[in-house]
Amino acid sequence: MAKITKQEFSERILKIQEVLSQRGIDGLMVYGDEYRKENLRYVSNFWPIFERGACFIPKKGNPILACAPEGEKYAKEMNVWDDVRNVKEFACVTVPEEINYPMAKFSSFGEIIKETLKGGKNLGFTGIWDISHPLYNRIENAVSGVKMINADDILINLRIIKSELEIECLKEAGRIACAGYRKLIEVCKPGLTELMVAGQAEGEARSNGAEGITFHVFGSGKRADTIIGRPVNKIINDGDMIMSALAVQYEGYTATVEFPFVAGKMSENQKKMLNILFEAANVQQKYLSNGVTAGEMVKAVKGVFKKYSAGEYDVYPPMHGIGLAEAESPYPDADSIYSFKSGMCVNSDISLFGHPGGSNRIEEGFVITEKGPVSITPYIRELCEKGI
């Protein structure tokens, strides 16, 4: 079973500590909560529920995980590090009251930061876009003279190339997502509601091992024009375009699948639009290799749209990275001059919205290699190659 080992977590910490030494940073605080969990899970395997958390990484030595008392036992179950502390400010993300936990033993930010910095004054911080301003201020003022340094790029750079174990986790997430999507296509018939269909797909994904449904975008008929949207009680009608993106999580890693199809009888205009998407998705394959300039891939996809006078319905770049986040670097556009590298994991996001034949997109996952893309969502690849 694919799983990130303690050894790999230790290797990640050593790489971070090497960067800290190079940049003159005395320690790093990696923040996370239930909504932006990716960096925290990358360094500790901890994924908060309700509460907040942080991993404090010294320039030398083992990390300290800070969490909140309600989730303390859960944190010890998931987290790979031995030193776990409770911090009052991390309790319950959604209420203004200070909750009393009479059985809990607390540490302060000041104590943990001093231990982490070991006399130093520079504290790197990741999660600046995720943390609330009042909480950031408390951390910033916890120890006099400490300077907070935005270090988001450290984790971004480390996460962009995936290890063999990360790729195995993504492949398993892809397998589970495909199982859910196979069920979705099987049950999606006129007369059912969007929620009924989405529920069966999500249930199939859960029964296949998904630890979470990251999201499920769903729209039928005119609701497909929304680009994103949640399933509702709308009844699916004969001839409705189905736009459904199912993102599932396995061991923290997320795979997203989306295949455009029609419930019931398909019109000629719908066929034309879908064939454009399939052609663009298949052309994209030629550019997903080590050393290929990312912007050239984007131009090739846009070239297909231009050939069919569909460029005006193209609303965003046709690809993004995947990993612990559903969308992460790389996120190329037509002007991107960097090259794809082996070990990057990416998700296609090829879309047309507002087209006379309808609105929809294709999403499938790949590993970049020297020899071209390796699919992590083979069911969707097979459907795209087959077309209508």
FENTATA-V745029 format. One record per pair of residues at least 6 apart in sequence whose C-alpha atoms are under 7 Angstrom apart, sorted by the first residue. I is the first residue (numbers start at 0). J is the second residue. D is the distance in whole Angstrom. If there is no record, write none. Layout:
i = {I & I}
j = {J & J}
d = {D & D}
This chain:
i = {1 & 1 & 1 & 2 & 2 & 2 & 3 & 3 & 5 & 8 & 8 & 11 & 12 & 16 & 16 & 19 & 19 & 19 & 20 & 24 & 24 & 24 & 25 & 25 & 25 & 25 & 25 & 25 & 25 & 26 & 26 & 26 & 26 & 26 & 26 & 26 & 26 & 27 & 27 & 27 & 27 & 27 & 27 & 28 & 28 & 28 & 28 & 28 & 28 & 28 & 29 & 29 & 29 & 29 & 29 & 29 & 29 & 29 & 30 & 30 & 30 & 30 & 30 & 30 & 31 & 31 & 31 & 31 & 31 & 31 & 32 & 32 & 32 & 32 & 33 & 33 & 33 & 33 & 33 & 35 & 36 & 37 & 37 & 38 & 39 & 39 & 39 & 40 & 43 & 43 & 43 & 43 & 44 & 44 & 44 & 45 & 45 & 45 & 49 & 49 & 50 & 50 & 50 & 50 & 50 & 51 & 51 & 51 & 51 & 52 & 52 & 52 & 53 & 53 & 53 & 54 & 54 & 54 & 54 & 55 & 55 & 55 & 55 & 56 & 56 & 56 & 57 & 57 & 62 & 63 & 63 & 64 & 64 & 64 & 65 & 65 & 65 & 65 & 66 & 66 & 66 & 66 & 67 & 67 & 67 & 67 & 67 & 68 & 68 & 84 & 84 & 85 & 85 & 85 & 86 & 86 & 86 & 87 & 108 & 108 & 109 & 109 & 120 & 120 & 120 & 121 & 121 & 121 & 121 & 122 & 122 & 122 & 122 & 123 & 123 & 123 & 123 & 124 & 124 & 124 & 124 & 124 & 125 & 125 & 125 & 126 & 139 & 159 & 159 & 160 & 160 & 161 & 161 & 161 & 168 & 168 & 168 & 169 & 169 & 169 & 169 & 170 & 172 & 172 & 172 & 172 & 172 & 172 & 173 & 173 & 173 & 174 & 175 & 175 & 175 & 175 & 176 & 176 & 176 & 176 & 176 & 176 & 176 & 177 & 177 & 177 & 178 & 178 & 179 & 179 & 179 & 179 & 180 & 182 & 182 & 183 & 183 & 183 & 183 & 186 & 187 & 187 & 188 & 188 & 189 & 189 & 189 & 189 & 189 & 190 & 190 & 190 & 191 & 191 & 192 & 192 & 192 & 192 & 193 & 193 & 193 & 193 & 193 & 193 & 194 & 194 & 194 & 197 & 209 & 209 & 209 & 210 & 210 & 211 & 211 & 212 & 212 & 212 & 213 & 213 & 213 & 214 & 214 & 215 & 215 & 215 & 215 & 215 & 216 & 216 & 216 & 216 & 216 & 216 & 216 & 217 & 217 & 217 & 217 & 217 & 217 & 218 & 218 & 218 & 218 & 218 & 219 & 219 & 219 & 219 & 219 & 220 & 220 & 220 & 223 & 223 & 223 & 223 & 223 & 224 & 224 & 224 & 226 & 237 & 237 & 237 & 238 & 238 & 238 & 238 & 238 & 239 & 239 & 240 & 240 & 240 & 240 & 241 & 241 & 241 & 241 & 242 & 242 & 243 & 244 & 244 & 244 & 245 & 245 & 245 & 246 & 246 & 246 & 246 & 247 & 247 & 247 & 248 & 251 & 252 & 252 & 253 & 253 & 253 & 253 & 253 & 254 & 254 & 255 & 255 & 256 & 256 & 257 & 257 & 257 & 257 & 258 & 258 & 258 & 258 & 259 & 259 & 259 & 268 & 268 & 269 & 269 & 271 & 272 & 272 & 274 & 275 & 276 & 276 & 277 & 277 & 279 & 279 & 280 & 281 & 282 & 283 & 283 & 283 & 284 & 286 & 287 & 287 & 287 & 288 & 288 & 288 & 288 & 288 & 288 & 288 & 289 & 289 & 289 & 289 & 289 & 289 & 290 & 290 & 290 & 291 & 291 & 292 & 292 & 292 & 292 & 293 & 293 & 293 & 293 & 293 & 293 & 294 & 294 & 294 & 294 & 294 & 294 & 295 & 297 & 297 & 297 & 297 & 298 & 301 & 304 & 312 & 312 & 312 & 312 & 313 & 313 & 313 & 314 & 316 & 316 & 317 & 317 & 317 & 318 & 318 & 318 & 318 & 318 & 318 & 319 & 319 & 319 & 319 & 319 & 319 & 319 & 319 & 319 & 320 & 320 & 320 & 320 & 320 & 320 & 320 & 320 & 321 & 321 & 321 & 321 & 340 & 341 & 341 & 341 & 342 & 342 & 342 & 343 & 343 & 344 & 344 & 344 & 345 & 345 & 345 & 346 & 346 & 346 & 346 & 347 & 347 & 347 & 347 & 348 & 348 & 348 & 349 & 349 & 349 & 350 & 350 & 350 & 351 & 351 & 351 & 352 & 352 & 363 & 363 & 364 & 364 & 364 & 365 & 365 & 365 & 365 & 366 & 366 & 366 & 367}
j = {164 & 167 & 168 & 164 & 168 & 250 & 164 & 165 & 79 & 42 & 43 & 42 & 42 & 58 & 59 & 25 & 26 & 58 & 58 & 121 & 122 & 123 & 57 & 58 & 116 & 119 & 120 & 121 & 122 & 56 & 57 & 58 & 115 & 116 & 121 & 122 & 123 & 55 & 56 & 57 & 122 & 123 & 124 & 53 & 54 & 55 & 56 & 123 & 124 & 125 & 38 & 39 & 53 & 54 & 55 & 124 & 125 & 126 & 39 & 52 & 53 & 54 & 125 & 126 & 38 & 39 & 51 & 52 & 53 & 126 & 47 & 50 & 51 & 52 & 46 & 47 & 48 & 49 & 50 & 129 & 46 & 323 & 324 & 154 & 45 & 53 & 54 & 46 & 54 & 78 & 79 & 80 & 77 & 78 & 79 & 74 & 77 & 78 & 91 & 92 & 67 & 89 & 90 & 91 & 92 & 66 & 89 & 90 & 92 & 65 & 66 & 89 & 64 & 65 & 66 & 62 & 63 & 64 & 65 & 62 & 63 & 64 & 115 & 62 & 63 & 115 & 115 & 116 & 80 & 82 & 83 & 82 & 83 & 84 & 83 & 84 & 85 & 86 & 84 & 85 & 86 & 89 & 85 & 86 & 87 & 89 & 90 & 85 & 103 & 105 & 106 & 104 & 105 & 106 & 105 & 106 & 107 & 105 & 138 & 141 & 141 & 142 & 144 & 145 & 146 & 145 & 146 & 147 & 148 & 145 & 146 & 147 & 148 & 147 & 148 & 149 & 150 & 147 & 148 & 149 & 150 & 151 & 149 & 150 & 151 & 151 & 147 & 328 & 343 & 342 & 343 & 342 & 343 & 344 & 249 & 250 & 252 & 252 & 253 & 254 & 375 & 375 & 247 & 248 & 249 & 252 & 253 & 254 & 254 & 375 & 376 & 376 & 204 & 207 & 208 & 209 & 204 & 245 & 246 & 247 & 254 & 255 & 256 & 256 & 376 & 378 & 203 & 204 & 200 & 201 & 203 & 204 & 200 & 200 & 203 & 196 & 197 & 199 & 200 & 196 & 196 & 262 & 262 & 263 & 235 & 236 & 237 & 262 & 263 & 234 & 235 & 236 & 234 & 235 & 232 & 233 & 234 & 235 & 230 & 231 & 232 & 233 & 234 & 235 & 230 & 231 & 232 & 230 & 247 & 248 & 249 & 248 & 249 & 247 & 248 & 246 & 247 & 248 & 246 & 247 & 248 & 245 & 246 & 229 & 243 & 244 & 245 & 246 & 227 & 228 & 229 & 230 & 243 & 244 & 245 & 228 & 229 & 230 & 242 & 243 & 244 & 228 & 230 & 241 & 242 & 243 & 235 & 239 & 240 & 241 & 242 & 239 & 240 & 241 & 240 & 241 & 242 & 358 & 359 & 352 & 353 & 358 & 352 & 262 & 263 & 264 & 261 & 262 & 263 & 264 & 265 & 261 & 262 & 260 & 261 & 262 & 357 & 259 & 260 & 261 & 262 & 259 & 359 & 257 & 255 & 256 & 257 & 255 & 256 & 257 & 253 & 254 & 255 & 256 & 253 & 254 & 255 & 254 & 323 & 322 & 323 & 321 & 322 & 323 & 324 & 325 & 325 & 364 & 362 & 363 & 362 & 363 & 360 & 361 & 362 & 363 & 360 & 361 & 362 & 379 & 359 & 360 & 361 & 355 & 356 & 356 & 357 & 356 & 356 & 357 & 386 & 304 & 349 & 350 & 383 & 386 & 300 & 303 & 349 & 384 & 300 & 296 & 299 & 300 & 372 & 296 & 367 & 371 & 372 & 339 & 367 & 368 & 369 & 370 & 371 & 372 & 339 & 340 & 341 & 367 & 368 & 369 & 338 & 339 & 340 & 338 & 339 & 336 & 337 & 338 & 339 & 331 & 335 & 336 & 337 & 338 & 339 & 331 & 332 & 333 & 334 & 335 & 336 & 333 & 316 & 317 & 332 & 333 & 333 & 310 & 310 & 351 & 352 & 353 & 354 & 350 & 351 & 352 & 351 & 331 & 332 & 347 & 348 & 349 & 330 & 331 & 345 & 346 & 347 & 348 & 326 & 327 & 328 & 329 & 330 & 331 & 345 & 346 & 347 & 326 & 327 & 328 & 329 & 330 & 344 & 345 & 346 & 327 & 344 & 345 & 346 & 367 & 367 & 368 & 369 & 366 & 367 & 368 & 366 & 367 & 365 & 366 & 367 & 364 & 365 & 366 & 362 & 363 & 364 & 365 & 361 & 362 & 363 & 364 & 360 & 361 & 362 & 360 & 361 & 362 & 359 & 360 & 361 & 358 & 359 & 360 & 358 & 359 & 376 & 379 & 374 & 375 & 376 & 372 & 373 & 374 & 375 & 372 & 373 & 374 & 373}
d = {7 & 6 & 5 & 7 & 7 & 7 & 6 & 7 & 6 & 6 & 7 & 7 & 7 & 5 & 7 & 7 & 7 & 6 & 7 & 5 & 6 & 6 & 7 & 5 & 5 & 6 & 7 & 5 & 6 & 6 & 4 & 5 & 6 & 5 & 7 & 5 & 6 & 6 & 5 & 6 & 6 & 4 & 6 & 6 & 6 & 5 & 6 & 6 & 5 & 6 & 7 & 6 & 5 & 5 & 6 & 6 & 5 & 7 & 6 & 6 & 4 & 7 & 6 & 5 & 7 & 5 & 6 & 5 & 6 & 7 & 5 & 6 & 4 & 6 & 7 & 5 & 5 & 6 & 7 & 7 & 6 & 5 & 6 & 7 & 6 & 7 & 7 & 6 & 7 & 5 & 6 & 7 & 6 & 5 & 6 & 6 & 6 & 5 & 5 & 6 & 7 & 6 & 5 & 5 & 5 & 6 & 5 & 7 & 7 & 6 & 5 & 6 & 6 & 5 & 7 & 6 & 6 & 5 & 6 & 5 & 5 & 6 & 6 & 5 & 7 & 6 & 5 & 6 & 7 & 5 & 6 & 6 & 5 & 6 & 6 & 5 & 6 & 6 & 6 & 5 & 6 & 6 & 5 & 6 & 7 & 5 & 5 & 6 & 6 & 7 & 6 & 7 & 5 & 6 & 6 & 6 & 6 & 7 & 6 & 6 & 5 & 5 & 7 & 5 & 6 & 6 & 5 & 6 & 7 & 7 & 6 & 5 & 6 & 6 & 5 & 6 & 5 & 7 & 6 & 5 & 5 & 7 & 6 & 5 & 5 & 7 & 6 & 6 & 6 & 5 & 5 & 5 & 6 & 7 & 7 & 7 & 6 & 6 & 7 & 6 & 7 & 5 & 6 & 6 & 5 & 7 & 6 & 5 & 5 & 5 & 5 & 6 & 5 & 6 & 7 & 6 & 6 & 7 & 7 & 6 & 7 & 7 & 6 & 7 & 6 & 6 & 7 & 6 & 5 & 6 & 5 & 5 & 6 & 5 & 7 & 6 & 7 & 7 & 5 & 6 & 6 & 7 & 6 & 7 & 5 & 5 & 5 & 6 & 7 & 6 & 6 & 6 & 6 & 6 & 5 & 5 & 4 & 6 & 5 & 6 & 6 & 6 & 6 & 7 & 5 & 5 & 6 & 7 & 6 & 6 & 5 & 6 & 5 & 6 & 5 & 6 & 5 & 6 & 5 & 5 & 6 & 6 & 5 & 7 & 7 & 6 & 5 & 6 & 6 & 5 & 5 & 7 & 5 & 5 & 7 & 6 & 5 & 5 & 6 & 4 & 7 & 6 & 6 & 6 & 5 & 6 & 6 & 6 & 5 & 5 & 6 & 4 & 5 & 7 & 7 & 7 & 5 & 6 & 7 & 6 & 6 & 5 & 7 & 6 & 5 & 6 & 6 & 5 & 5 & 5 & 6 & 6 & 5 & 6 & 4 & 6 & 7 & 6 & 6 & 6 & 7 & 6 & 6 & 6 & 7 & 6 & 5 & 6 & 5 & 6 & 6 & 6 & 4 & 6 & 5 & 6 & 7 & 7 & 6 & 5 & 4 & 7 & 6 & 6 & 6 & 5 & 7 & 7 & 6 & 7 & 5 & 5 & 7 & 5 & 5 & 7 & 7 & 5 & 7 & 7 & 6 & 6 & 6 & 7 & 4 & 4 & 6 & 7 & 5 & 7 & 7 & 7 & 7 & 7 & 6 & 6 & 5 & 6 & 7 & 7 & 7 & 6 & 7 & 6 & 7 & 5 & 6 & 6 & 5 & 6 & 5 & 6 & 6 & 6 & 4 & 6 & 5 & 5 & 5 & 6 & 6 & 5 & 5 & 5 & 6 & 5 & 6 & 6 & 6 & 4 & 6 & 6 & 6 & 6 & 6 & 5 & 6 & 6 & 6 & 4 & 5 & 4 & 6 & 7 & 7 & 7 & 6 & 5 & 6 & 7 & 5 & 5 & 5 & 6 & 6 & 6 & 5 & 7 & 7 & 7 & 6 & 6 & 5 & 5 & 6 & 7 & 7 & 6 & 4 & 5 & 6 & 6 & 6 & 6 & 4 & 7 & 6 & 5 & 7 & 6 & 5 & 5 & 5 & 6 & 6 & 4 & 6 & 6 & 6 & 5 & 6 & 7 & 5 & 4 & 6 & 6 & 6 & 6 & 6 & 5 & 6 & 5 & 6 & 6 & 5 & 6 & 6 & 5 & 4 & 6 & 7 & 5 & 5 & 6 & 7 & 6 & 5 & 5 & 5 & 7 & 6 & 4 & 6 & 6 & 6 & 6 & 4 & 6 & 6 & 6 & 6 & 5 & 6 & 6 & 5 & 4 & 5 & 6 & 5 & 6 & 7}
